[in-house]
Amino acid sequence: MFSDDPADWIEYEKKQFRLILGRLTRMITGTLDPHLARYPDDEWAQLASAQLTGVRGTLAQLTK
């Protein structure tokens, strides 16, 4: 249960975004980056990397 203080809600939300950001970063560095290193011209991997990099930037801003 949340308190009535919105600051508590924001802190909880930021923690959730940090968790998602960590998972996404590991997915990019552990899966997509090696994929692109081996097949740099793979259109799907380039698209996924570009999209997820944008999401990563957004999540990074939301955790501040």
All heavy atoms as TSV, in Angstrom:
chain	resi	resn	atom	element	x	y	z
A	1	MET	N	N	0.836	-1.179	0.000
A	1	MET	CA	C	0.000	0.000	0.000
A	1	MET	C	C	0.884	1.246	0.000
A	1	MET	O	O	1.886	1.314	0.688
A	1	MET	CB	C	-0.888	0.011	1.233
A	1	MET	CG	C	-1.821	-1.189	1.364
A	1	MET	SD	S	-2.991	-1.377	0.030
A	1	MET	CE	C	-4.165	-0.139	0.373
A	2	PHE	N	N	0.475	2.214	-0.767
A	2	PHE	CA	C	1.197	3.479	-0.841
A	2	PHE	C	C	0.712	4.425	0.237
A	2	PHE	O	O	-0.442	4.392	0.649
A	2	PHE	CB	C	0.987	4.154	-2.204
A	2	PHE	CG	C	1.691	3.470	-3.328
A	2	PHE	CD1	C	0.982	2.907	-4.364
A	2	PHE	CD2	C	3.077	3.388	-3.353
A	2	PHE	CE1	C	1.631	2.274	-5.406
A	2	PHE	CE2	C	3.732	2.761	-4.387
A	2	PHE	CZ	C	3.012	2.204	-5.419
A	3	SER	N	N	1.611	5.297	0.623
A	3	SER	CA	C	1.218	6.349	1.552
A	3	SER	C	C	0.446	7.413	0.763
A	3	SER	O	O	0.289	7.316	-0.445
A	3	SER	CB	C	2.458	6.971	2.193
A	3	SER	OG	O	3.140	7.771	1.248
A	4	ASP	N	N	0.024	8.433	1.453
A	4	ASP	CA	C	-0.672	9.532	0.798
A	4	ASP	C	C	0.295	10.570	0.233
A	4	ASP	O	O	-0.144	11.541	-0.378
A	4	ASP	CB	C	-1.639	10.204	1.779
A	4	ASP	CG	C	-2.826	9.301	2.104
A	4	ASP	OD1	O	-3.188	8.476	1.246
A	4	ASP	OD2	O	-3.380	9.441	3.210
A	5	ASP	N	N	1.584	10.357	0.418
A	5	ASP	CA	C	2.591	11.307	-0.042
A	5	ASP	C	C	3.031	10.967	-1.472
A	5	ASP	O	O	3.628	9.917	-1.705
A	5	ASP	CB	C	3.787	11.255	0.903
A	5	ASP	CG	C	4.854	12.270	0.562
A	5	ASP	OD1	O	4.698	13.031	-0.410
A	5	ASP	OD2	O	5.871	12.291	1.287
A	6	PRO	N	N	2.778	11.850	-2.435
A	6	PRO	CA	C	3.183	11.588	-3.820
A	6	PRO	C	C	4.693	11.361	-3.980
A	6	PRO	O	O	5.111	10.659	-4.901
A	6	PRO	CB	C	2.738	12.850	-4.570
A	6	PRO	CG	C	1.636	13.404	-3.755
A	6	PRO	CD	C	1.993	13.082	-2.328
A	7	ALA	N	N	5.499	11.918	-3.101
A	7	ALA	CA	C	6.948	11.691	-3.178
A	7	ALA	C	C	7.272	10.207	-3.010
A	7	ALA	O	O	8.196	9.692	-3.646
A	7	ALA	CB	C	7.667	12.520	-2.118
A	8	ASP	N	N	6.521	9.505	-2.180
A	8	ASP	CA	C	6.712	8.064	-2.013
A	8	ASP	C	C	6.356	7.325	-3.300
A	8	ASP	O	O	7.024	6.371	-3.682
A	8	ASP	CB	C	5.856	7.526	-0.864
A	8	ASP	CG	C	6.335	8.003	0.489
A	8	ASP	OD1	O	7.513	8.411	0.608
A	8	ASP	OD2	O	5.529	7.974	1.443
A	9	TRP	N	N	5.311	7.761	-3.965
A	9	TRP	CA	C	4.905	7.130	-5.226
A	9	TRP	C	C	5.990	7.312	-6.275
A	9	TRP	O	O	6.336	6.376	-6.994
A	9	TRP	CB	C	3.612	7.725	-5.765
A	9	TRP	CG	C	2.469	7.806	-4.819
A	9	TRP	CD1	C	2.299	7.113	-3.645
A	9	TRP	CD2	C	1.325	8.642	-4.953
A	9	TRP	NE1	N	1.118	7.467	-3.054
A	9	TRP	CE2	C	0.499	8.409	-3.836
A	9	TRP	CE3	C	0.920	9.572	-5.894
A	9	TRP	CZ2	C	-0.715	9.055	-3.652
A	9	TRP	CZ3	C	-0.284	10.221	-5.727
A	9	TRP	CH2	C	-1.097	9.958	-4.606
A	10	ILE	N	N	6.506	8.539	-6.342
A	10	ILE	CA	C	7.531	8.838	-7.344
A	10	ILE	C	C	8.776	8.001	-7.095
A	10	ILE	O	O	9.365	7.453	-8.026
A	10	ILE	CB	C	7.842	10.349	-7.350
A	10	ILE	CG1	C	6.627	11.112	-7.879
A	10	ILE	CG2	C	9.084	10.649	-8.174
A	10	ILE	CD1	C	6.709	12.619	-7.692
A	11	GLU	N	N	9.188	7.881	-5.858
A	11	GLU	CA	C	10.370	7.085	-5.539
A	11	GLU	C	C	10.163	5.622	-5.937
A	11	GLU	O	O	11.061	4.988	-6.487
A	11	GLU	CB	C	10.721	7.195	-4.061
A	11	GLU	CG	C	12.063	6.620	-3.716
A	11	GLU	CD	C	13.211	7.224	-4.508
A	11	GLU	OE1	O	13.185	8.430	-4.804
A	11	GLU	OE2	O	14.151	6.465	-4.854
A	12	TYR	N	N	9.000	5.084	-5.671
A	12	TYR	CA	C	8.687	3.706	-6.066
A	12	TYR	C	C	8.741	3.565	-7.587
A	12	TYR	O	O	9.317	2.612	-8.113
A	12	TYR	CB	C	7.308	3.299	-5.544
A	12	TYR	CG	C	6.898	1.930	-6.009
A	12	TYR	CD1	C	7.391	0.801	-5.396
A	12	TYR	CD2	C	6.024	1.784	-7.090
A	12	TYR	CE1	C	7.034	-0.469	-5.831
A	12	TYR	CE2	C	5.659	0.521	-7.534
A	12	TYR	CZ	C	6.164	-0.605	-6.903
A	12	TYR	OH	O	5.822	-1.850	-7.350
A	13	GLU	N	N	8.138	4.511	-8.296
A	13	GLU	CA	C	8.124	4.463	-9.756
A	13	GLU	C	C	9.538	4.529	-10.319
A	13	GLU	O	O	9.893	3.780	-11.240
A	13	GLU	CB	C	7.260	5.596	-10.309
A	13	GLU	CG	C	5.789	5.402	-9.988
A	13	GLU	CD	C	4.963	6.671	-10.042
A	13	GLU	OE1	O	5.547	7.777	-10.168
A	13	GLU	OE2	O	3.725	6.563	-9.955
A	14	LYS	N	N	10.376	5.393	-9.749
A	14	LYS	CA	C	11.758	5.501	-10.208
A	14	LYS	C	C	12.508	4.182	-10.009
A	14	LYS	O	O	13.297	3.773	-10.861
A	14	LYS	CB	C	12.480	6.627	-9.475
A	14	LYS	CG	C	12.072	8.002	-9.942
A	14	LYS	CD	C	12.854	9.064	-9.187
A	14	LYS	CE	C	12.516	10.443	-9.676
A	14	LYS	NZ	N	13.361	11.477	-9.031
A	15	LYS	N	N	12.271	3.529	-8.884
A	15	LYS	CA	C	12.914	2.232	-8.637
A	15	LYS	C	C	12.480	1.204	-9.671
A	15	LYS	O	O	13.295	0.402	-10.132
A	15	LYS	CB	C	12.606	1.741	-7.222
A	15	LYS	CG	C	13.337	2.491	-6.146
A	15	LYS	CD	C	12.979	1.987	-4.761
A	15	LYS	CE	C	13.652	2.825	-3.699
A	15	LYS	NZ	N	13.301	2.412	-2.336
A	16	GLN	N	N	11.211	1.210	-10.025
A	16	GLN	CA	C	10.713	0.282	-11.044
A	16	GLN	C	C	11.356	0.575	-12.398
A	16	GLN	O	O	11.753	-0.349	-13.119
A	16	GLN	CB	C	9.190	0.350	-11.144
A	16	GLN	CG	C	8.469	-0.129	-9.904
A	16	GLN	CD	C	8.852	-1.540	-9.523
A	16	GLN	OE1	O	8.782	-2.447	-10.344
A	16	GLN	NE2	N	9.268	-1.734	-8.291
A	17	PHE	N	N	11.471	1.848	-12.748
A	17	PHE	CA	C	12.121	2.215	-14.006
A	17	PHE	C	C	13.593	1.817	-14.011
A	17	PHE	O	O	14.112	1.372	-15.033
A	17	PHE	CB	C	11.978	3.715	-14.284
A	17	PHE	CG	C	10.590	4.132	-14.689
A	17	PHE	CD1	C	10.006	5.252	-14.120
A	17	PHE	CD2	C	9.865	3.416	-15.626
A	17	PHE	CE1	C	8.730	5.649	-14.485
A	17	PHE	CE2	C	8.584	3.803	-15.997
A	17	PHE	CZ	C	8.014	4.919	-15.431
A	18	ARG	N	N	14.276	1.955	-12.869
A	18	ARG	CA	C	15.676	1.535	-12.779
A	18	ARG	C	C	15.809	0.034	-13.023
A	18	ARG	O	O	16.743	-0.417	-13.685
A	18	ARG	CB	C	16.258	1.881	-11.404
A	18	ARG	CG	C	16.680	3.298	-11.273
A	18	ARG	CD	C	17.413	3.550	-9.933
A	18	ARG	NE	N	17.243	4.932	-9.576
A	18	ARG	CZ	C	16.432	5.398	-8.642
A	18	ARG	NH1	N	15.736	4.586	-7.895
A	18	ARG	NH2	N	16.336	6.684	-8.413
A	19	LEU	N	N	14.882	-0.731	-12.483
A	19	LEU	CA	C	14.892	-2.176	-12.685
A	19	LEU	C	C	14.728	-2.515	-14.163
A	19	LEU	O	O	15.473	-3.329	-14.719
A	19	LEU	CB	C	13.748	-2.795	-11.873
A	19	LEU	CG	C	14.006	-4.167	-11.336
A	19	LEU	CD1	C	13.908	-4.113	-9.825
A	19	LEU	CD2	C	12.969	-5.090	-11.877
A	20	ILE	N	N	13.761	-1.889	-14.811
A	20	ILE	CA	C	13.522	-2.120	-16.235
A	20	ILE	C	C	14.732	-1.663	-17.050
A	20	ILE	O	O	15.157	-2.346	-17.993
A	20	ILE	CB	C	12.236	-1.398	-16.689
A	20	ILE	CG1	C	11.024	-1.989	-15.989
A	20	ILE	CG2	C	12.078	-1.468	-18.199
A	20	ILE	CD1	C	9.761	-1.142	-16.107
A	21	LEU	N	N	15.303	-0.524	-16.691
A	21	LEU	CA	C	16.479	-0.006	-17.388
A	21	LEU	C	C	17.637	-0.996	-17.303
A	21	LEU	O	O	18.319	-1.251	-18.297
A	21	LEU	CB	C	16.886	1.347	-16.803
A	21	LEU	CG	C	18.151	1.992	-17.360
A	21	LEU	CD1	C	18.031	2.243	-18.856
A	21	LEU	CD2	C	18.438	3.297	-16.616
A	22	GLY	N	N	17.855	-1.570	-16.141
A	22	GLY	CA	C	18.921	-2.562	-15.987
A	22	GLY	C	C	18.703	-3.779	-16.857
A	22	GLY	O	O	19.626	-4.255	-17.524
A	23	ARG	N	N	17.490	-4.279	-16.882
A	23	ARG	CA	C	17.182	-5.442	-17.720
A	23	ARG	C	C	17.368	-5.125	-19.197
A	23	ARG	O	O	17.922	-5.914	-19.954
A	23	ARG	CB	C	15.746	-5.902	-17.483
A	23	ARG	CG	C	15.549	-6.599	-16.180
A	23	ARG	CD	C	14.116	-7.043	-16.055
A	23	ARG	NE	N	13.946	-7.877	-14.896
A	23	ARG	CZ	C	12.782	-8.335	-14.487
A	23	ARG	NH1	N	11.685	-8.021	-15.152
A	23	ARG	NH2	N	12.697	-9.097	-13.423
A	24	LEU	N	N	16.887	-3.962	-19.604
A	24	LEU	CA	C	16.993	-3.566	-21.000
A	24	LEU	C	C	18.452	-3.373	-21.403
A	24	LEU	O	O	18.869	-3.818	-22.481
A	24	LEU	CB	C	16.200	-2.281	-21.255
A	24	LEU	CG	C	16.219	-1.744	-22.669
A	24	LEU	CD1	C	15.624	-2.756	-23.643
A	24	LEU	CD2	C	15.456	-0.435	-22.738
A	25	THR	N	N	19.227	-2.757	-20.541
A	25	THR	CA	C	20.649	-2.549	-20.836
A	25	THR	C	C	21.362	-3.883	-20.999
A	25	THR	O	O	22.160	-4.063	-21.929
A	25	THR	CB	C	21.308	-1.704	-19.727
A	25	THR	OG1	O	20.659	-0.422	-19.709
A	25	THR	CG2	C	22.789	-1.527	-19.959
A	26	ARG	N	N	21.065	-4.842	-20.119
A	26	ARG	CA	C	21.682	-6.171	-20.249
A	26	ARG	C	C	21.253	-6.863	-21.540
A	26	ARG	O	O	22.040	-7.559	-22.173
A	26	ARG	CB	C	21.343	-7.038	-19.035
A	26	ARG	CG	C	22.104	-6.627	-17.779
A	26	ARG	CD	C	21.933	-7.630	-16.647
A	26	ARG	NE	N	20.560	-7.809	-16.242
A	26	ARG	CZ	C	19.904	-7.029	-15.383
A	26	ARG	NH1	N	20.523	-5.989	-14.848
A	26	ARG	NH2	N	18.666	-7.273	-15.042
A	27	MET	N	N	20.009	-6.664	-21.948
A	27	MET	CA	C	19.524	-7.261	-23.185
A	27	MET	C	C	20.274	-6.675	-24.382
A	27	MET	O	O	20.706	-7.399	-25.281
A	27	MET	CB	C	18.017	-6.987	-23.316
A	27	MET	CG	C	17.235	-7.797	-24.327
A	27	MET	SD	S	17.917	-7.925	-25.924
A	27	MET	CE	C	16.558	-8.485	-26.843
A	28	ILE	N	N	20.449	-5.360	-24.370
A	28	ILE	CA	C	21.150	-4.704	-25.475
A	28	ILE	C	C	22.614	-5.138	-25.513
A	28	ILE	O	O	23.120	-5.556	-26.560
A	28	ILE	CB	C	21.030	-3.167	-25.363
A	28	ILE	CG1	C	19.586	-2.733	-25.621
A	28	ILE	CG2	C	21.976	-2.471	-26.340
A	28	ILE	CD1	C	19.299	-1.277	-25.296
A	29	THR	N	N	23.305	-5.040	-24.381
A	29	THR	CA	C	24.736	-5.347	-24.371
A	29	THR	C	C	25.029	-6.838	-24.471
A	29	THR	O	O	26.062	-7.223	-25.013
A	29	THR	CB	C	25.415	-4.772	-23.115
A	29	THR	OG1	O	24.818	-5.343	-21.955
A	29	THR	CG2	C	25.314	-3.265	-23.078
A	30	GLY	N	N	24.127	-7.665	-23.978
A	30	GLY	CA	C	24.372	-9.110	-23.988
A	30	GLY	C	C	23.841	-9.842	-25.200
A	30	GLY	O	O	24.293	-10.949	-25.503
A	31	THR	N	N	22.899	-9.241	-25.919
A	31	THR	CA	C	22.277	-9.931	-27.048
A	31	THR	C	C	22.392	-9.136	-28.345
A	31	THR	O	O	22.924	-9.634	-29.331
A	31	THR	CB	C	20.790	-10.205	-26.746
A	31	THR	OG1	O	20.696	-10.948	-25.529
A	31	THR	CG2	C	20.147	-11.009	-27.855
A	32	LEU	N	N	21.895	-7.923	-28.343
A	32	LEU	CA	C	21.897	-7.152	-29.589
A	32	LEU	C	C	23.294	-6.716	-30.007
A	32	LEU	O	O	23.615	-6.785	-31.203
A	32	LEU	CB	C	20.990	-5.930	-29.456
A	32	LEU	CG	C	19.513	-6.204	-29.660
A	32	LEU	CD1	C	18.694	-4.959	-29.355
A	32	LEU	CD2	C	19.229	-6.684	-31.065
A	33	ASP	N	N	24.105	-6.237	-29.094
A	33	ASP	CA	C	25.451	-5.805	-29.466
A	33	ASP	C	C	26.269	-6.939	-30.080
A	33	ASP	O	O	26.894	-6.749	-31.134
A	33	ASP	CB	C	26.177	-5.183	-28.274
A	33	ASP	CG	C	25.652	-3.794	-27.932
A	33	ASP	OD1	O	24.859	-3.230	-28.721
A	33	ASP	OD2	O	26.039	-3.271	-26.863
A	34	PRO	N	N	26.280	-8.141	-29.467
A	34	PRO	CA	C	27.003	-9.247	-30.111
A	34	PRO	C	C	26.409	-9.625	-31.476
A	34	PRO	O	O	27.150	-9.968	-32.401
A	34	PRO	CB	C	26.874	-10.402	-29.115
A	34	PRO	CG	C	26.640	-9.743	-27.795
A	34	PRO	CD	C	25.846	-8.519	-28.106
A	35	HIS	N	N	25.089	-9.563	-31.600
A	35	HIS	CA	C	24.429	-9.845	-32.872
A	35	HIS	C	C	24.937	-8.863	-33.934
A	35	HIS	O	O	25.329	-9.269	-35.037
A	35	HIS	CB	C	22.919	-9.711	-32.686
A	35	HIS	CG	C	22.106	-10.004	-33.905
A	35	HIS	ND1	N	20.823	-10.466	-33.822
A	35	HIS	CD2	C	22.354	-9.881	-35.237
A	35	HIS	CE1	C	20.324	-10.631	-35.040
A	35	HIS	NE2	N	21.246	-10.266	-35.917
A	36	LEU	N	N	24.936	-7.571	-33.590
A	36	LEU	CA	C	25.397	-6.564	-34.545
A	36	LEU	C	C	26.897	-6.656	-34.817
A	36	LEU	O	O	27.349	-6.334	-35.924
A	36	LEU	CB	C	25.038	-5.165	-34.052
A	36	LEU	CG	C	23.565	-4.812	-34.199
A	36	LEU	CD1	C	23.237	-3.540	-33.433
A	36	LEU	CD2	C	23.191	-4.665	-35.674
A	37	ALA	N	N	27.670	-7.102	-33.839
A	37	ALA	CA	C	29.104	-7.274	-34.061
A	37	ALA	C	C	29.360	-8.376	-35.088
A	37	ALA	O	O	30.262	-8.260	-35.923
A	37	ALA	CB	C	29.807	-7.592	-32.743
A	38	ARG	N	N	28.548	-9.397	-35.034
A	38	ARG	CA	C	28.729	-10.517	-35.962
A	38	ARG	C	C	28.072	-10.259	-37.310
A	38	ARG	O	O	28.610	-10.667	-38.343
A	38	ARG	CB	C	28.161	-11.780	-35.334
A	38	ARG	CG	C	28.487	-13.004	-36.135
A	38	ARG	CD	C	28.375	-14.248	-35.335
A	38	ARG	NE	N	28.755	-15.357	-36.175
A	38	ARG	CZ	C	28.733	-16.596	-35.815
A	38	ARG	NH1	N	28.357	-16.895	-34.596
A	38	ARG	NH2	N	29.092	-17.554	-36.636
A	39	TYR	N	N	26.914	-9.607	-37.305
A	39	TYR	CA	C	26.170	-9.313	-38.532
A	39	TYR	C	C	25.781	-7.839	-38.550
A	39	TYR	O	O	24.619	-7.489	-38.329
A	39	TYR	CB	C	24.918	-10.188	-38.630
A	39	TYR	CG	C	25.201	-11.662	-38.643
A	39	TYR	CD1	C	24.999	-12.441	-37.507
A	39	TYR	CD2	C	25.700	-12.285	-39.781
A	39	TYR	CE1	C	25.272	-13.797	-37.502
A	39	TYR	CE2	C	25.987	-13.645	-39.792
A	39	TYR	CZ	C	25.773	-14.383	-38.656
A	39	TYR	OH	O	26.045	-15.727	-38.653
A	40	PRO	N	N	26.743	-6.954	-38.826
A	40	PRO	CA	C	26.468	-5.518	-38.730
A	40	PRO	C	C	25.425	-5.006	-39.731
A	40	PRO	O	O	24.839	-3.951	-39.504
A	40	PRO	CB	C	27.836	-4.877	-38.978
A	40	PRO	CG	C	28.665	-5.919	-39.623
A	40	PRO	CD	C	28.116	-7.240	-39.190
A	41	ASP	N	N	25.184	-5.725	-40.787
A	41	ASP	CA	C	24.214	-5.280	-41.793
A	41	ASP	C	C	22.816	-5.850	-41.574
A	41	ASP	O	O	21.932	-5.629	-42.409
A	41	ASP	CB	C	24.697	-5.650	-43.200
A	41	ASP	CG	C	25.984	-4.929	-43.566
A	41	ASP	OD1	O	26.179	-3.790	-43.078
A	41	ASP	OD2	O	26.793	-5.493	-44.324
A	42	ASP	N	N	22.604	-6.568	-40.481
A	42	ASP	CA	C	21.297	-7.167	-40.208
A	42	ASP	C	C	20.282	-6.053	-39.926
A	42	ASP	O	O	20.368	-5.348	-38.917
A	42	ASP	CB	C	21.389	-8.113	-39.022
A	42	ASP	CG	C	20.107	-8.881	-38.777
A	42	ASP	OD1	O	19.021	-8.286	-38.902
A	42	ASP	OD2	O	20.195	-10.076	-38.454
A	43	GLU	N	N	19.342	-5.896	-40.829
A	43	GLU	CA	C	18.369	-4.807	-40.733
A	43	GLU	C	C	17.517	-4.897	-39.476
A	43	GLU	O	O	17.240	-3.896	-38.824
A	43	GLU	CB	C	17.479	-4.814	-41.979
A	43	GLU	CG	C	16.583	-3.622	-42.094
A	43	GLU	CD	C	15.795	-3.614	-43.384
A	43	GLU	OE1	O	16.306	-4.110	-44.414
A	43	GLU	OE2	O	14.662	-3.116	-43.358
A	44	TRP	N	N	17.084	-6.103	-39.119
A	44	TRP	CA	C	16.241	-6.262	-37.937
A	44	TRP	C	C	16.993	-5.888	-36.670
A	44	TRP	O	O	16.468	-5.179	-35.809
A	44	TRP	CB	C	15.717	-7.694	-37.828
A	44	TRP	CG	C	14.757	-7.821	-36.699
A	44	TRP	CD1	C	13.416	-7.654	-36.746
A	44	TRP	CD2	C	15.074	-8.092	-35.326
A	44	TRP	NE1	N	12.873	-7.794	-35.480
A	44	TRP	CE2	C	13.872	-8.067	-34.602
A	44	TRP	CE3	C	16.256	-8.350	-34.644
A	44	TRP	CZ2	C	13.828	-8.294	-33.243
A	44	TRP	CZ3	C	16.212	-8.568	-33.284
A	44	TRP	CH2	C	15.002	-8.540	-32.594
A	45	ALA	N	N	18.221	-6.350	-36.543
A	45	ALA	CA	C	19.014	-6.051	-35.353
A	45	ALA	C	C	19.305	-4.553	-35.268
A	45	ALA	O	O	19.295	-3.978	-34.169
A	45	ALA	CB	C	20.311	-6.850	-35.348
A	46	GLN	N	N	19.543	-3.898	-36.396
A	46	GLN	CA	C	19.757	-2.447	-36.396
A	46	GLN	C	C	18.504	-1.718	-35.925
A	46	GLN	O	O	18.586	-0.783	-35.128
A	46	GLN	CB	C	20.143	-1.965	-37.788
A	46	GLN	CG	C	21.518	-2.389	-38.222
A	46	GLN	CD	C	21.808	-1.994	-39.663
A	46	GLN	OE1	O	20.959	-1.452	-40.366
A	46	GLN	NE2	N	23.026	-2.264	-40.098
A	47	LEU	N	N	17.351	-2.150	-36.427
A	47	LEU	CA	C	16.083	-1.536	-36.024
A	47	LEU	C	C	15.841	-1.732	-34.524
A	47	LEU	O	O	15.518	-0.784	-33.813
A	47	LEU	CB	C	14.921	-2.129	-36.819
A	47	LEU	CG	C	13.527	-1.700	-36.389
A	47	LEU	CD1	C	13.326	-0.209	-36.602
A	47	LEU	CD2	C	12.477	-2.501	-37.132
A	48	ALA	N	N	16.001	-2.962	-34.058
A	48	ALA	CA	C	15.786	-3.253	-32.639
A	48	ALA	C	C	16.737	-2.436	-31.766
A	48	ALA	O	O	16.331	-1.854	-30.759
A	48	ALA	CB	C	15.964	-4.748	-32.369
A	49	SER	N	N	17.982	-2.356	-32.171
A	49	SER	CA	C	18.962	-1.597	-31.404
A	49	SER	C	C	18.607	-0.117	-31.357
A	49	SER	O	O	18.669	0.511	-30.288
A	49	SER	CB	C	20.354	-1.782	-32.011
A	49	SER	OG	O	21.313	-1.054	-31.290
A	50	ALA	N	N	18.223	0.445	-32.478
A	50	ALA	CA	C	17.858	1.862	-32.520
A	50	ALA	C	C	16.644	2.147	-31.643
A	50	ALA	O	O	16.634	3.118	-30.869
A	50	ALA	CB	C	17.582	2.288	-33.959
A	51	GLN	N	N	15.639	1.310	-31.738
A	51	GLN	CA	C	14.431	1.520	-30.952
A	51	GLN	C	C	14.701	1.369	-29.459
A	51	GLN	O	O	14.256	2.177	-28.647
A	51	GLN	CB	C	13.326	0.547	-31.384
A	51	GLN	CG	C	12.814	0.802	-32.782
A	51	GLN	CD	C	12.125	2.140	-32.901
A	51	GLN	OE1	O	11.339	2.523	-32.049
A	51	GLN	NE2	N	12.431	2.869	-33.944
A	52	LEU	N	N	15.431	0.325	-29.101
A	52	LEU	CA	C	15.686	0.067	-27.684
A	52	LEU	C	C	16.658	1.077	-27.081
A	52	LEU	O	O	16.569	1.395	-25.890
A	52	LEU	CB	C	16.179	-1.357	-27.479
A	52	LEU	CG	C	15.130	-2.430	-27.775
A	52	LEU	CD1	C	15.733	-3.816	-27.618
A	52	LEU	CD2	C	13.910	-2.268	-26.894
A	53	THR	N	N	17.549	1.603	-27.894
A	53	THR	CA	C	18.445	2.644	-27.405
A	53	THR	C	C	17.635	3.886	-27.038
A	53	THR	O	O	17.903	4.539	-26.019
A	53	THR	CB	C	19.523	2.969	-28.452
A	53	THR	OG1	O	20.308	1.788	-28.670
A	53	THR	CG2	C	20.435	4.100	-27.994
A	54	GLY	N	N	16.618	4.198	-27.836
A	54	GLY	CA	C	15.733	5.313	-27.512
A	54	GLY	C	C	14.961	5.070	-26.225
A	54	GLY	O	O	14.836	5.970	-25.385
A	55	VAL	N	N	14.475	3.867	-26.067
A	55	VAL	CA	C	13.743	3.517	-24.840
A	55	VAL	C	C	14.681	3.609	-23.639
A	55	VAL	O	O	14.315	4.125	-22.582
A	55	VAL	CB	C	13.124	2.101	-24.955
A	55	VAL	CG1	C	12.556	1.649	-23.624
A	55	VAL	CG2	C	12.061	2.073	-26.044
A	56	ARG	N	N	15.901	3.148	-23.823
A	56	ARG	CA	C	16.883	3.202	-22.737
A	56	ARG	C	C	17.127	4.653	-22.316
A	56	ARG	O	O	17.212	4.961	-21.120
A	56	ARG	CB	C	18.172	2.518	-23.139
A	56	ARG	CG	C	19.208	2.529	-22.047
A	56	ARG	CD	C	20.397	1.645	-22.272
A	56	ARG	NE	N	21.062	1.870	-23.529
A	56	ARG	CZ	C	22.198	1.278	-23.888
A	56	ARG	NH1	N	22.761	0.393	-23.106
A	56	ARG	NH2	N	22.751	1.531	-25.049
A	57	GLY	N	N	17.241	5.547	-23.284
A	57	GLY	CA	C	17.433	6.965	-22.968
A	57	GLY	C	C	16.254	7.538	-22.194
A	57	GLY	O	O	16.427	8.305	-21.244
A	58	THR	N	N	15.057	7.161	-22.606
A	58	THR	CA	C	13.856	7.632	-21.913
A	58	THR	C	C	13.827	7.124	-20.480
A	58	THR	O	O	13.560	7.876	-19.536
A	58	THR	CB	C	12.597	7.187	-22.664
A	58	THR	OG1	O	12.622	7.754	-23.979
A	58	THR	CG2	C	11.332	7.614	-21.940
A	59	LEU	N	N	14.097	5.847	-20.294
A	59	LEU	CA	C	14.099	5.269	-18.940
A	59	LEU	C	C	15.177	5.917	-18.079
A	59	LEU	O	O	14.952	6.163	-16.886
A	59	LEU	CB	C	14.296	3.762	-19.006
A	59	LEU	CG	C	13.113	2.959	-19.531
A	59	LEU	CD1	C	13.513	1.506	-19.743
A	59	LEU	CD2	C	11.932	3.052	-18.574
A	60	ALA	N	N	16.323	6.203	-18.669
A	60	ALA	CA	C	17.392	6.845	-17.909
A	60	ALA	C	C	16.932	8.218	-17.398
A	60	ALA	O	O	17.240	8.590	-16.264
A	60	ALA	CB	C	18.648	6.984	-18.757
A	61	GLN	N	N	16.194	8.954	-18.224
A	61	GLN	CA	C	15.687	10.252	-17.793
A	61	GLN	C	C	14.639	10.090	-16.676
A	61	GLN	O	O	14.598	10.899	-15.752
A	61	GLN	CB	C	15.053	10.990	-18.978
A	61	GLN	CG	C	16.055	11.494	-19.973
A	61	GLN	CD	C	17.001	12.516	-19.367
A	61	GLN	OE1	O	16.566	13.438	-18.691
A	61	GLN	NE2	N	18.286	12.347	-19.592
A	62	LEU	N	N	13.817	9.071	-16.771
A	62	LEU	CA	C	12.777	8.860	-15.770
A	62	LEU	C	C	13.309	8.425	-14.414
A	62	LEU	O	O	12.630	8.544	-13.409
A	62	LEU	CB	C	11.758	7.824	-16.274
A	62	LEU	CG	C	10.880	8.281	-17.429
A	62	LEU	CD1	C	10.099	7.097	-17.994
A	62	LEU	CD2	C	9.953	9.385	-16.982
A	63	THR	N	N	14.530	7.928	-14.368
A	63	THR	CA	C	15.095	7.475	-13.097
A	63	THR	C	C	15.775	8.601	-12.330
A	63	THR	O	O	16.179	8.410	-11.192
A	63	THR	CB	C	16.103	6.332	-13.293
A	63	THR	OG1	O	17.194	6.794	-14.081
A	63	THR	CG2	C	15.453	5.138	-13.954
A	64	LYS	N	N	15.897	9.769	-12.942
A	64	LYS	CA	C	16.568	10.910	-12.276
A	64	LYS	C	C	15.635	11.608	-11.321
A	64	LYS	O	O	14.470	11.620	-11.411
A	64	LYS	CB	C	17.085	11.881	-13.303
A	64	LYS	CG	C	18.222	11.285	-14.120
A	64	LYS	CD	C	18.758	12.315	-15.091
A	64	LYS	CE	C	19.883	11.693	-15.891
A	64	LYS	NZ	N	20.490	12.622	-16.796
